[in-house]
Amino acid sequence: MYWIKYAVEKSLFGVCSYLGELMGISTKSIRLSFVYLSFFTLGSPVIFYFIMAFWMNIKRYSQERRTRIWDL
């Protein structure tokens, strides 16, 4: 069951998991909060979600590049 969670998270950017691990809150509560906030604010947290996904991908890319440079 554990590997299914991470397979889904990797395909969906992993923003909720990242925030949950960072703040020490369960991923389920972050997802529920995100859904409720999206309903109450007419979808504006979606913009935050995509900004976080973009930032996390840039961070991951720079870390991979840094390790490749040191491996040479």
Helices and strands as residue ranges (DSSP letters): H 2-11, H 15-23, H 27-40, H 45-71
